[in-house]
Amino acid sequence: MQTALNALTAGFSPDEPGVIIMVHTDNGETWHSCRGMADVATRTPVTPETIFNLASVSKQFTAFSLLLLVQEGKISLSDSVLSVLPELGEYARPVTLRHLLHHTSGLKDYMDLAFARKVGFYDPLTPQETLADLVSQTEADFPPGTRHDYSNTGYFLLSQIIERVSGQSFADFARERIFAPLAMDKTFIVEQYPAPQIIATGYGKTAGQWRISESPWTHTGDGAVHSCAADLMKWGENYRTARVGGSALIQQMTETLSPQTENGTAVTDYEPYAAGLYTLQHFGELSLEHAGGWMGTSTYFIRLTKSDTTIVVLSNSEECDTETLARAAAAAFLSPAFPAVITDHWDAEYRRGEVLAESALWRLMCRTDLETGYDALWLRQPGHNRIHISAELAQQLALTPEQPVSRDEFISLAEQAGLRWQYADQFFYLTEAAEAAQKDAVIPGNVRMLTEADRDIFAQFCARNNDDDADIAGVELTHPRVTGVFAEGRLVAAASACQWEDSLLQDIGVLTDPRYRRQGFARQALLALNRVILEAGLKPQYRCQTDNISSLILAQQSGFTPFAQWDFLLSEDEEE
């Protein structure tokens, strides 16, 4: 594990702004790798005790503080924001504290309001000025609860609510109720800059040159917690021990925004956001994650709930891709054992062509044989990105091996050229352990293989589904392997598989009669098909779009583990 972390930090200069990656298991094992300077001018190196501005990683502490007050009965998540901040005005009455917590309030982003007044990042901006900006508004951007729109306004207001309800400054409340009880001695909230404590100096780049990049804005709630990697390991353990807050509160921290509104309609732009944390499944288990990015700082936090492990990446460079580093560390720690057939297929696929840029975290290659219409294909795995681009795009963007670019630089160049990524597919496979378990799975009596003799039954089944669902699922009776699930004398779910490119991978589609959904029939069809595929010496492959919540859940309920996201790039005149 140590070797893997050292490889991730090896690309950082020891004389430039730095980074620390730390991985800690609750049983006491800790690995870390540091590189670079906490302060370039004084040549102070980054260490596990170096204090960084956590930026939006701070939001989980705001949420936790609010839930402490909820637990004590001093406030309720269903309360209107006006119950504590009446000065916001009637337009905000429908907004509840739960809406603020989940980024569904519709209140305008306070940063946009500041920019409208010509206030920049380097200009002073106080909480009082921001509150006045919000009070001056007369309408929200959308009805609360109908859209997920990540906004710092909600968490800034939560810190104001915490102060009014508790009668303490947010900094004092968090210190007394969270940081001190957990012995997080190097963790605090900064309410005024420059901070009185010694913290890492923040840097950014202009025209290729490092510059100090720090803002005098004095808001709390949406950011402003400062901490070190060692302290954050103590915080991560609290998600298991519940030493502070108790187990009920910890459970509330992970209660995710519902994908449906109270009226049963879909939440627009839904994301699985809980209380200051995203609840994700990147590593085959529930993963609590959040990124932080602000002037001169970049941070990422991961808590693996099954493995009882905390991973953080902290950098005093706003250019640092801490998210990719953190997920690479998580992938190295967990190392899900996919069969070699799967990993070899994708490794071979993404070693074709000319290498234009490569590092431990990504590879950019030019291929002359990409399918017509595709400008680029991007395979995104936790901690590693592999991108194929056409020769035409390489020429258009002036990309050459002699002048390699970073991943972010490539994406920026592509966007400037009027290109955009389409909706990504999430690929799932069975790990070696899952394969072993499913080979012996018992197939229920209501599940069987479908053949050409079932043509009429299958046609009736398809007629009960709308065309869009059928097209997305891609279930075909003509595929080599098709399973069907029967209930009440009719076919209610079907799954089929066909060969993926020139490989042993079998691409799966699943479709369920709308009247029989959410009853486990799709899972029965999928598990039966997996067994049939495995018995033939082949490998099941399940994929769906990353915003298809029901399909994502089905995959993981059926034993699949996320492998990668696959996206493609099209120019505007090629978009469908």
C-alpha positions in Angstrom: 0.0 0.0 0.0 2.8 2.4 0.8 4.4 1.8 -2.6 1.1 2.6 -4.3 0.8 5.9 -2.3 4.4 6.9 -3.1 3.7 6.3 -6.8 0.7 8.7 -6.6 2.7 11.5 -5.1 5.9 10.9 -7.2 4.8 13.4 -9.9 4.8 16.3 -7.5 7.9 18.5 -7.3 9.5 18.6 -3.8 10.0 22.3 -4.2 6.5 23.4 -5.2 3.1 23.4 -3.4 2.5 20.0 -1.8 0.1 17.2 -1.2 -0.6 14.5 1.4 -2.4 11.2 0.9 -3.4 9.3 4.0 -5.2 6.0 4.3 -6.2 4.8 7.8 -8.1 1.6 8.9 -10.0 1.6 12.1 -7.9 -1.3 13.3 -4.9 1.0 13.5 -3.1 0.6 10.1 -2.1 3.9 8.6 -0.2 4.7 5.4 0.6 8.2 4.1 2.7 9.8 1.5 3.7 13.5 1.4 5.4 15.6 -1.3 6.1 19.2 -1.7 5.9 22.4 0.4 3.3 23.7 2.8 5.0 27.1 2.3 7.3 27.5 -0.7 9.0 30.7 0.6 10.0 29.3 3.9 10.6 25.8 2.5 8.3 24.2 5.1 7.4 20.7 3.9 4.0 19.1 4.0 3.6 16.6 6.9 0.7 14.6 8.4 0.2 17.5 10.8 0.1 20.3 8.2 -3.1 22.2 8.5 -5.1 22.8 5.3 -8.2 24.7 4.4 -10.7 21.9 3.8 -13.0 24.0 1.7 -16.3 22.1 1.0 -15.1 19.0 2.8 -16.2 21.2 5.8 -19.8 20.7 4.9 -20.1 17.4 6.8 -19.1 19.2 10.0 -21.9 21.8 9.4 -24.4 19.0 8.8 -23.2 17.1 11.9 -23.6 20.3 14.0 -27.1 20.9 12.7 -28.1 17.3 13.5 -26.8 17.6 17.0 -29.3 20.4 17.5 -32.0 18.4 15.9 -31.2 15.5 18.2 -31.6 17.8 21.2 -35.1 18.9 20.0 -34.0 22.5 19.5 -34.9 22.5 15.8 -36.4 20.2 13.2 -35.3 19.5 9.6 -38.9 20.1 8.5 -38.8 23.7 10.0 -39.0 26.6 7.5 -35.8 28.5 7.3 -37.9 31.5 8.3 -38.3 30.0 11.8 -34.7 31.0 12.5 -33.9 33.5 9.8 -37.2 35.5 9.4 -35.5 38.3 7.7 -35.1 36.3 4.5 -38.7 37.1 3.6 -41.8 35.3 2.4 -40.3 34.0 -0.8 -38.1 31.7 1.4 -41.0 30.3 3.5 -41.4 27.0 1.7 -37.7 26.3 2.1 -37.0 23.9 5.0 -33.7 23.0 6.7 -33.8 19.7 5.0 -33.8 21.5 1.6 -30.7 23.4 2.7 -29.0 20.2 3.8 -29.7 18.4 0.5 -29.0 21.4 -1.9 -32.6 21.5 -3.0 -33.7 24.9 -1.6 -33.7 26.9 -4.9 -32.2 29.9 -3.1 -29.7 31.9 -5.2 -26.0 31.1 -4.8 -24.5 33.8 -2.7 -21.3 33.8 -4.8 -23.3 34.8 -7.9 -24.9 37.6 -6.0 -21.5 38.8 -4.9 -20.1 38.7 -8.4 -23.2 40.7 -9.6 -22.0 43.4 -7.2 -18.5 43.3 -8.7 -17.1 41.6 -5.6 -14.3 39.3 -6.5 -12.4 36.5 -4.7 -9.7 38.8 -3.6 -12.2 41.5 -2.2 -13.5 41.3 1.3 -16.9 39.7 1.8 -18.5 39.2 5.2 -21.4 36.9 6.3 -23.4 40.1 7.1 -23.1 41.3 3.5 -24.0 37.9 2.1 -27.1 37.7 4.3 -28.1 41.1 3.1 -27.7 40.0 -0.5 -30.1 37.0 0.2 -32.6 39.2 2.1 -32.8 41.5 -0.9 -34.0 38.7 -3.2 -37.7 38.2 -3.9 -37.8 34.8 -5.6 -36.0 31.5 -5.7 -34.6 29.8 -8.8 -37.0 26.9 -8.6 -39.6 25.4 -6.2 -37.8 23.8 -3.2 -37.4 20.1 -3.4 -37.8 19.8 -7.1 -34.1 20.1 -8.2 -30.7 19.2 -6.8 -28.5 22.2 -7.4 -25.3 22.2 -5.4 -25.0 25.6 -3.8 -22.9 27.1 -1.0 -25.9 29.3 0.1 -27.6 26.4 1.9 -24.6 25.5 4.1 -23.8 29.1 4.8 -27.3 29.6 6.1 -27.1 26.4 8.1 -24.1 27.9 10.0 -26.1 31.1 10.7 -28.9 28.9 12.0 -26.6 26.9 14.2 -25.3 30.1 15.7 -28.7 31.5 16.4 -30.1 28.3 17.9 -27.1 27.4 20.0 -26.2 31.0 21.1 -22.6 30.3 20.2 -20.4 31.1 17.2 -20.2 28.2 14.8 -16.5 28.0 15.5 -17.0 27.6 19.3 -19.9 25.2 18.8 -17.9 22.9 16.6 -14.8 23.1 18.8 -16.7 22.2 22.0 -19.1 19.6 20.5 -17.0 17.9 17.9 -13.3 18.7 17.7 -12.4 18.7 21.4 -14.3 15.4 22.2 -12.5 13.7 19.4 -9.1 15.1 20.3 -8.9 16.8 16.9 -6.4 19.3 18.3 -5.3 20.7 15.0 -8.9 21.3 13.6 -10.7 24.6 13.9 -12.9 27.0 12.0 -11.3 30.2 10.7 -13.6 33.2 11.0 -11.1 35.9 9.9 -8.2 35.9 7.5 -5.3 35.8 7.7 -5.7 33.0 10.2 -3.9 33.3 13.6 -2.8 29.7 13.4 -0.1 28.4 11.1 -1.7 26.9 8.1 -0.5 25.8 4.6 -0.1 28.7 2.2 -2.5 28.4 -0.7 -1.2 28.6 -4.3 -2.5 28.7 -7.8 -0.9 29.1 -11.3 -1.0 32.1 -13.6 0.7 31.8 -17.0 2.6 28.7 -15.7 3.9 30.5 -12.6 2.9 29.8 -9.0 1.3 32.6 -7.1 -0.2 32.9 -3.6 -4.0 32.3 -4.0 -6.0 33.1 -0.8 -9.3 34.9 -0.4 -10.3 37.1 2.5 -14.0 36.0 2.4 -15.0 35.1 6.0 -18.0 32.7 5.5 -18.5 29.5 7.5 -20.7 26.5 7.0 -19.9 26.0 3.3 -16.2 25.9 4.1 -13.7 27.4 6.5 -12.9 24.3 8.6 -9.1 23.8 8.7 -7.6 20.5 9.6 -4.7 18.1 9.1 -4.8 14.6 7.7 -4.1 13.0 11.0 -7.1 14.7 12.7 -9.4 13.7 9.8 -8.6 10.0 10.5 -10.1 10.5 14.0 -13.2 12.1 12.4 -13.5 9.2 10.0 -13.5 6.7 12.8 -16.4 8.5 14.4 -18.6 7.3 11.5 -18.1 3.8 13.0 -17.8 4.4 16.7 -20.4 7.2 17.0 -18.5 8.4 20.0 -19.7 11.9 19.3 -23.4 12.2 18.3 -24.4 8.5 18.7 -25.4 5.9 16.2 -28.8 7.5 15.3 -27.1 10.7 14.3 -24.5 8.9 12.2 -27.3 7.1 10.4 -28.9 10.5 9.7 -25.6 11.7 8.1 -26.0 9.0 5.5 -29.7 9.4 4.7 -29.6 10.3 1.1 -31.9 12.7 -0.8 -34.8 10.8 -2.4 -34.7 10.7 -6.2 -38.4 11.6 -6.1 -40.2 14.7 -4.9 -43.0 14.6 -2.4 -45.4 14.6 -5.4 -43.8 11.5 -6.8 -42.1 13.3 -9.7 -38.3 12.9 -10.4 -35.9 15.3 -8.8 -34.3 17.2 -11.6 -30.5 16.7 -11.8 -30.6 14.3 -9.0 -27.5 13.3 -7.1 -27.2 11.0 -4.1 -26.4 13.7 -1.5 -26.9 13.1 2.2 -25.8 15.4 5.0 -22.7 17.1 3.7 -21.6 13.9 1.9 -22.3 12.1 -1.3 -23.3 8.5 -0.8 -21.6 6.6 -3.6 -20.8 3.0 -4.6 -17.6 3.4 -6.5 -15.8 0.6 -4.7 -18.4 -2.1 -4.3 -19.5 -0.7 -0.9 -21.1 2.4 0.5 -18.6 5.2 0.2 -19.2 8.6 1.8 -17.3 11.2 -0.2 -16.9 15.0 -0.7 -14.6 17.2 -2.6 -13.3 20.6 -1.6 -11.9 23.3 -3.9 -11.2 26.9 -3.1 -8.6 29.6 -3.5 -5.3 27.8 -3.0 -6.7 24.5 -1.7 -8.0 21.2 -3.1 -9.2 18.4 -0.8 -11.0 15.1 -1.0 -12.5 12.9 1.8 -13.6 9.2 1.5 -15.1 7.0 4.2 -15.4 3.4 3.2 -18.2 2.2 5.5 -17.8 -1.6 5.0 -14.0 -1.5 5.2 -14.0 0.9 8.1 -11.3 3.0 6.3 -10.8 6.7 5.9 -8.9 8.2 2.9 -8.0 11.9 2.6 -6.0 13.9 0.1 -5.1 17.5 1.0 -3.2 19.9 -1.1 -2.3 23.6 -1.0 -2.5 23.8 -4.8 -5.8 24.6 -6.3 -4.5 22.8 -9.4 -4.3 19.5 -7.7 -6.8 16.7 -8.7 -7.3 15.4 -5.2 -10.5 13.5 -6.3 -8.5 11.3 -8.7 -5.7 10.8 -6.2 -8.2 9.8 -3.4 -10.0 7.3 -5.6 -6.7 5.9 -6.8 -5.7 5.4 -3.2 -9.0 3.7 -2.5 -8.7 1.5 -5.5 -5.2 0.5 -4.5 -6.4 -0.3 -1.0 -9.4 -2.4 -2.0 -8.1 -3.8 -5.2 -11.3 -5.6 -6.2 -10.2 -8.9 -7.9 -11.9 -8.8 -11.3 -11.1 -11.8 -13.5 -8.0 -11.3 -15.7 -10.2 -11.7 -18.9 -11.9 -8.4 -18.0 -8.9 -6.4 -17.0 -6.8 -7.8 -19.9 -9.5 -6.8 -22.4 -9.6 -3.2 -21.3 -5.8 -2.9 -20.8 -5.3 -4.2 -24.4 -8.0 -1.9 -25.8 -6.5 1.2 -24.2 -2.9 0.4 -25.2 -3.7 0.7 -28.9 -2.4 3.9 -30.6 0.2 6.5 -30.0 0.8 7.8 -26.5 0.3 11.6 -26.3 0.5 11.9 -22.5 0.8 9.5 -19.6 1.1 9.5 -15.8 0.2 7.3 -12.9 -3.3 8.7 -13.1 -4.1 8.9 -16.8 -3.2 8.0 -20.4 -4.1 9.9 -23.6 -3.7 8.0 -26.8 -4.3 8.9 -30.5 -5.9 6.2 -32.6 -6.5 6.2 -36.4 -9.2 3.5 -36.2 -11.9 5.0 -34.0 -15.4 4.4 -35.2 -16.7 7.1 -37.5 -18.4 9.9 -35.5 -16.4 9.5 -32.3 -13.9 12.1 -31.4 -12.8 10.5 -28.2 -13.5 7.6 -25.9 -12.9 8.0 -22.2 -12.6 5.0 -19.8 -12.8 6.4 -16.2 -11.8 4.1 -13.4 -11.3 5.0 -9.8 -8.0 6.8 -9.8 -7.2 6.2 -13.4 -8.4 7.7 -16.7 -7.7 6.4 -20.2 -8.7 8.4 -23.2 -8.5 7.6 -26.9 -8.8 10.4 -29.4 -9.0 10.5 -33.1 -6.1 11.7 -35.3 -8.3 14.5 -36.5 -9.0 15.7 -32.9 -5.3 15.4 -32.0 -4.5 17.6 -35.0 -7.3 20.1 -34.2 -6.1 20.5 -30.6 -2.4 20.5 -31.6 -1.7 17.6 -29.2 1.7 15.9 -29.6 3.9 13.6 -27.5 6.5 16.3 -27.4 4.2 18.6 -25.5 2.1 16.4 -23.2 -0.9 17.9 -21.4 -2.6 17.0 -18.2 -6.1 15.5 -18.1 -7.7 18.8 -17.1 -5.8 20.7 -19.8 -7.1 18.3 -22.4 -10.7 18.6 -21.2 -10.4 22.4 -21.2 -9.0 22.4 -24.8 -11.8 20.1 -25.9 -14.5 22.3 -24.4 -12.9 25.4 -26.0 -13.2 23.6 -29.3 -16.9 23.2 -28.9 -16.8 19.5 -27.9 -18.7 18.0 -25.1 -18.9 14.6 -23.4 -22.1 12.6 -23.8 -24.0 10.8 -21.0 -21.6 8.2 -19.6 -22.3 4.5 -19.2 -21.3 2.7 -15.9 -19.8 -0.7 -16.5 -20.2 -3.5 -14.0 -18.6 -6.9 -13.7 -18.6 -9.8 -11.3 -15.5 -10.1 -9.1 -13.8 -13.5 -8.8 -15.6 -14.0 -5.5 -19.0 -13.0 -6.9 -18.5 -15.4 -9.9 -17.8 -18.3 -7.5 -20.9 -17.5 -5.5 -23.2 -17.2 -8.6 -22.0 -20.3 -10.4 -23.8 -22.3 -7.7 -26.9 -20.0 -7.5 -30.3 -21.8 -7.4 -32.5 -20.7 -10.3 -36.2 -20.4 -9.1 -38.8 -22.5 -10.8 -40.5 -19.5 -12.4 -37.3 -18.7 -14.4 -36.3 -20.4 -17.6 -34.4 -19.9 -20.8 -36.4 -18.4 -23.7 -36.1 -19.6 -27.2 -37.6 -18.9 -30.6 -40.6 -21.0 -29.6 -41.5 -18.2 -27.1 -41.8 -15.6 -29.9 -45.4 -14.8 -29.3 -45.0 -14.6 -25.5 -42.0 -12.3 -25.9 -43.8 -10.1 -28.4 -46.7 -9.7 -26.0 -44.2 -8.9 -23.2 -42.5 -6.2 -25.4 -45.9 -4.7 -26.3 -46.5 -4.0 -22.6 -43.3 -1.9 -22.4 -42.9 1.5 -24.0 -40.5 1.8 -26.9 -38.0 4.0 -25.0 -37.6 1.4 -22.2 -37.2 -1.4 -24.7 -34.6 0.5 -26.7 -32.6 1.3 -23.6 -32.7 -2.2 -22.3 -31.7 -3.9 -25.5 -33.3 -7.2 -24.7 -33.7 -9.3 -27.9 -35.0 -12.8 -28.3 -32.5 -13.3 -31.1 -29.6 -13.0 -28.7 -27.7 -16.3 -27.9 -28.8 -16.4 -24.3 -32.2 -15.1 -23.0 -33.8 -15.7 -19.6 -37.4 -15.1 -18.7 -39.3 -14.7 -15.4 -42.9 -15.7 -15.2 -45.6 -14.6 -12.7 -49.4 -14.9 -12.8 -49.1 -16.9 -16.1 -47.2 -14.3 -18.1 -43.7 -13.2 -18.9 -42.9 -10.3 -16.5 -39.1 -9.9 -16.9 -36.5 -10.9 -19.4 -32.7 -10.6 -19.7 -30.5 -11.3 -22.7 -26.8 -11.1 -23.6 -24.8 -10.8 -26.7 -21.0 -10.7 -27.4 -19.2 -7.4 -26.7 -16.9 -6.6 -29.5 -14.4 -9.4 -30.2 -14.2 -10.7 -26.6 -15.5 -13.1 -24.0 -17.6 -10.4 -22.5 -21.3 -10.8 -22.7 -23.3 -7.5 -22.8 -26.5 -7.8 -20.8 -29.9 -6.1 -21.1 -32.8 -6.4 -18.7 -36.4 -5.4 -19.1 -39.4 -5.7 -16.7 -43.1 -5.3 -17.4 -44.0 -1.9 -15.8 -46.8 -3.5 -13.7 -44.3 -5.9 -12.1 -41.4 -3.6 -11.4 -39.7 -3.3 -8.0 -40.7 -6.8 -7.1 -37.4 -8.5 -7.6 -38.2 -10.1 -11.0 -35.4 -8.2 -12.9 -32.9 -9.5 -10.4 -34.1 -13.1 -10.9 -33.7 -12.8 -14.7 -30.3 -11.3 -14.3 -28.9 -13.8 -11.8 -30.2 -16.7 -14.0 -28.5 -15.2 -17.0 -25.3 -14.7 -15.1 -25.2 -18.3 -14.2 -25.8 -19.4 -17.8 -23.1 -17.1 -19.1 -20.6 -18.3 -16.5 -21.3 -21.9 -17.3 -20.4 -21.2 -20.9 -17.0 -19.9 -19.8 -17.9 -16.3 -20.6 -18.1 -13.1 -18.5 -21.3 -11.1 -17.8 -21.1 -7.4 -18.5 -23.8 -5.0 -17.2 -23.9 -1.4 -18.1 -26.3 1.5 -17.8 -26.3 5.3 -17.9 -24.9 6.9 -14.7 -28.2 8.7 -14.0 -30.3 5.5 -14.3 -30.8 5.1 -10.5 -33.0 1.9 -10.7 -30.5 0.2 -13.0 -27.5 1.1 -10.8 -29.3 -0.4 -7.8 -30.2 -3.5 -9.7 -26.6 -4.1 -10.8 -25.3 -4.0 -7.2 -28.2 -6.0 -5.8 -27.3 -8.7 -8.4 -23.7 -9.0 -7.2 -22.0 -6.7 -9.8 -19.2 -4.4 -8.8 -18.6 -1.0 -10.6 -15.6 -1.3 -12.9 -15.5 2.0 -14.9 -17.4 4.7 -16.6 -17.2 4.9 -20.4 -18.0 8.2 -22.2 -17.5 9.6 -25.7 -16.9 13.0 -27.1 -18.8 14.6 -30.0 -18.6 17.9 -31.7 -21.7 20.0 -31.6 -22.7 19.3 -35.2 -22.4 15.5 -34.5 -24.6 15.5 -31.4 -27.8 13.5 -31.6 
